[in-house]
């Protein structure tokens, strides 16, 4: 049985070991490790660990890959993979809805937010604080 992966955005997709291999290969390239067979082996071991399960969280896969790489011969590859994942997490956060809404408030570009209440001037700091609190509260209430 092929497990489904629960992605960070909450959707489920079929598990694909190729995705793991591609991520490891990108990290290997960054670490200047030229051993595609090792990358494929790590991906295969992690895939084997995930088999027999209905659903797997993306963070479980990421942790399994990190553990496999750290126990292997290429420590610089493990470090590159962890840094790669960290950089991707930061980029994902930057593109996230919460960040976009906050940026719209700070840069005064989100017209619907700025004109939410005609009785308040959205350029005044206390109003911006209230609007920011509303953005954050709505985000966590979803």
Sine and cosine of phi, psi and omega as CSV:
sin_phi,cos_phi,sin_psi,cos_psi,sin_omega,cos_omega
0.00,0.00,0.76,-0.65,0.04,-1.00
-1.00,0.05,0.82,-0.57,0.00,-1.00
-0.96,0.29,0.29,-0.96,0.13,-0.99
-0.97,-0.23,0.57,-0.82,-0.01,-1.00
-0.98,-0.18,0.79,-0.62,0.09,-1.00
-1.00,0.02,0.95,-0.33,-0.04,-1.00
-0.98,0.22,0.16,-0.99,-0.05,-1.00
-0.90,0.43,-0.47,0.88,0.00,-1.00
-1.00,0.07,0.01,1.00,0.07,-1.00
0.99,-0.14,-0.15,0.99,-0.01,-1.00
-1.00,0.07,0.39,-0.92,0.00,-1.00
-0.96,-0.29,0.70,-0.71,0.06,-1.00
-0.72,-0.70,0.43,-0.90,0.05,-1.00
-0.90,0.44,0.58,-0.81,0.02,-1.00
-0.93,0.37,0.73,-0.68,0.03,-1.00
-0.73,-0.68,0.92,-0.39,-0.02,-1.00
-0.92,0.40,-0.38,0.92,0.02,-1.00
-0.87,0.49,-0.57,0.82,0.00,-1.00
-0.89,0.45,-0.64,0.77,0.03,-1.00
-0.90,0.43,-0.73,0.68,-0.02,-1.00
-0.87,0.50,-0.69,0.73,0.00,-1.00
-0.88,0.48,-0.67,0.74,0.01,-1.00
-0.91,0.42,-0.66,0.75,0.02,-1.00
-0.92,0.39,-0.64,0.77,0.02,-1.00
-0.90,0.44,-0.62,0.78,0.06,-1.00
-0.90,0.44,-0.66,0.75,0.04,-1.00
-0.92,0.40,-0.62,0.78,0.02,-1.00
-0.89,0.45,-0.65,0.76,0.04,-1.00
-0.89,0.46,-0.68,0.73,0.01,-1.00
-0.90,0.43,-0.56,0.83,-0.02,-1.00
-1.00,0.02,0.00,1.00,-0.03,-1.00
0.85,0.53,0.68,0.74,0.09,-1.00
-0.96,-0.26,0.88,-0.47,-0.05,-1.00
-0.96,-0.27,0.96,0.27,-0.02,-1.00
-0.58,-0.82,0.98,0.22,-0.04,-1.00
-0.89,0.45,-0.53,0.85,0.01,-1.00
-0.90,0.43,-0.65,0.76,0.03,-1.00
-0.90,0.44,-0.68,0.73,0.02,-1.00
-0.87,0.50,-0.68,0.74,0.02,-1.00
-0.91,0.41,-0.61,0.79,0.01,-1.00
-0.90,0.43,-0.70,0.71,0.03,-1.00
-0.87,0.49,-0.71,0.71,0.02,-1.00
-0.87,0.48,-0.65,0.76,0.00,-1.00
-0.92,0.40,-0.66,0.75,0.01,-1.00
-0.90,0.44,-0.71,0.71,0.01,-1.00
-0.90,0.44,-0.67,0.75,0.03,-1.00
-0.87,0.50,-0.67,0.75,0.02,-1.00
-0.89,0.46,-0.63,0.78,0.02,-1.00
-0.90,0.43,-0.49,0.87,-0.07,-1.00
-1.00,0.03,-0.25,0.97,-0.04,-1.00
-0.92,0.39,0.47,-0.88,0.02,-1.00
0.99,0.10,0.04,1.00,0.01,-1.00
-0.94,-0.34,0.51,-0.86,0.03,-1.00
-0.96,0.27,-0.73,0.68,-0.10,-0.99
-0.64,-0.77,0.63,-0.77,0.01,-1.00
-0.77,-0.64,0.71,-0.71,0.06,-1.00
-0.99,0.17,0.61,-0.80,-0.03,-1.00
-0.86,0.52,-0.55,0.83,0.02,-1.00
-0.92,0.38,-0.53,0.85,0.07,-1.00
-0.90,0.43,-0.67,0.74,0.02,-1.00
-0.90,0.44,-0.73,0.68,-0.01,-1.00
-0.85,0.52,-0.70,0.71,0.01,-1.00
-0.91,0.42,-0.65,0.76,0.02,-1.00
-0.89,0.46,-0.67,0.74,0.03,-1.00
-0.90,0.44,-0.73,0.68,0.01,-1.00
-0.85,0.52,-0.70,0.71,0.00,-1.00
-0.89,0.45,-0.67,0.74,0.03,-1.00
-0.89,0.46,-0.70,0.71,-0.03,-1.00
-0.92,0.40,-0.63,0.78,-0.02,-1.00
-0.93,0.36,-0.46,0.89,0.01,-1.00
-1.00,0.05,-0.05,1.00,-0.02,-1.00
-1.00,-0.04,-0.09,-1.00,-0.09,-1.00
-0.98,0.18,-0.29,0.96,-0.09,-1.00
-0.96,-0.27,1.00,0.09,-0.02,-1.00
-0.91,0.43,-0.56,0.83,0.01,-1.00
-0.92,0.40,-0.49,0.87,0.07,-1.00
-0.94,0.35,-0.67,0.74,0.04,-1.00
-0.87,0.49,-0.70,0.71,0.01,-1.00
-0.89,0.45,-0.69,0.73,-0.01,-1.00
-0.89,0.45,-0.64,0.77,0.01,-1.00
-0.90,0.43,-0.70,0.71,0.00,-1.00
-0.89,0.45,-0.67,0.75,0.04,-1.00
-0.91,0.41,-0.64,0.77,0.04,-1.00
-0.87,0.50,-0.73,0.68,0.01,-1.00
-0.89,0.45,-0.66,0.75,0.01,-1.00
-0.88,0.47,-0.72,0.69,0.02,-1.00
-0.88,0.47,-0.65,0.76,0.03,-1.00
-0.91,0.42,-0.63,0.78,0.03,-1.00
-0.89,0.46,-0.67,0.74,0.02,-1.00
-0.90,0.43,-0.71,0.70,0.02,-1.00
-0.88,0.47,-0.64,0.76,0.02,-1.00
-0.89,0.46,-0.66,0.75,0.04,-1.00
-0.89,0.45,-0.66,0.75,0.00,-1.00
-0.88,0.47,-0.59,0.81,-0.01,-1.00
-1.00,0.10,-0.11,0.99,-0.07,-1.00
-0.92,0.40,0.38,-0.93,-0.06,-1.00
-0.88,0.48,-0.67,0.74,-0.01,-1.00
-0.87,0.49,-0.74,0.67,0.00,-1.00
-0.88,0.47,-0.65,0.76,-0.01,-1.00
-0.90,0.44,-0.67,0.75,-0.01,-1.00
-0.93,0.38,-0.65,0.76,0.04,-1.00
-0.91,0.42,-0.68,0.73,0.03,-1.00
-0.88,0.48,-0.64,0.77,0.04,-1.00
-0.88,0.47,-0.58,0.81,0.05,-1.00
-0.95,0.32,-0.76,0.65,-0.06,-1.00
-0.90,0.44,-0.67,0.74,-0.03,-1.00
-1.00,0.07,-0.02,1.00,0.02,-1.00
0.86,0.51,0.67,0.75,-0.02,-1.00
-0.93,-0.38,-0.19,0.98,-0.03,-1.00
-1.00,-0.04,1.00,-0.04,-0.11,-0.99
-0.87,0.49,-0.66,0.75,-0.03,-1.00
-0.90,0.43,-0.58,0.81,0.03,-1.00
-0.96,0.27,-0.68,0.74,-0.05,-1.00
-0.93,0.37,-0.49,0.87,-0.02,-1.00
-0.98,-0.22,0.31,0.95,-0.04,-1.00
-0.85,0.53,-0.63,0.78,-0.01,-1.00
-0.70,-0.71,0.94,-0.35,-0.06,-1.00
-0.92,0.39,-0.28,0.96,0.00,-1.00
-0.99,0.15,-0.16,0.99,-0.04,-1.00
-0.87,-0.49,0.66,-0.75,0.07,-1.00
-1.00,0.09,0.90,-0.43,-0.08,-1.00
-0.96,0.29,-0.06,1.00,0.03,-1.00
-1.00,-0.01,-0.13,0.99,-0.01,-1.00
-1.00,0.09,0.70,-0.71,-0.09,-1.00
-0.83,0.56,-0.74,0.67,0.01,-1.00
-0.87,0.50,-0.58,0.82,0.04,-1.00
-0.93,0.37,-0.66,0.75,0.04,-1.00
-0.88,0.47,-0.63,0.77,0.04,-1.00
-0.87,0.49,-0.71,0.71,0.01,-1.00
-0.90,0.44,-0.68,0.74,0.02,-1.00
-0.90,0.43,-0.65,0.76,0.03,-1.00
-0.89,0.46,-0.70,0.72,0.04,-1.00
-0.86,0.50,-0.63,0.77,0.04,-1.00
-0.91,0.42,-0.66,0.75,0.02,-1.00
-0.87,0.49,-0.76,0.65,-0.05,-1.00
-0.91,0.42,-0.68,0.73,0.00,-1.00
-0.89,0.46,-0.68,0.73,0.02,-1.00
-0.90,0.44,-0.63,0.78,-0.01,-1.00
-0.87,0.49,-0.73,0.68,-0.05,-1.00
-0.98,0.20,-0.30,0.95,0.04,-1.00
-0.98,0.18,-0.33,0.95,-0.03,-1.00
-0.94,0.34,0.00,0.00,0.00,0.00
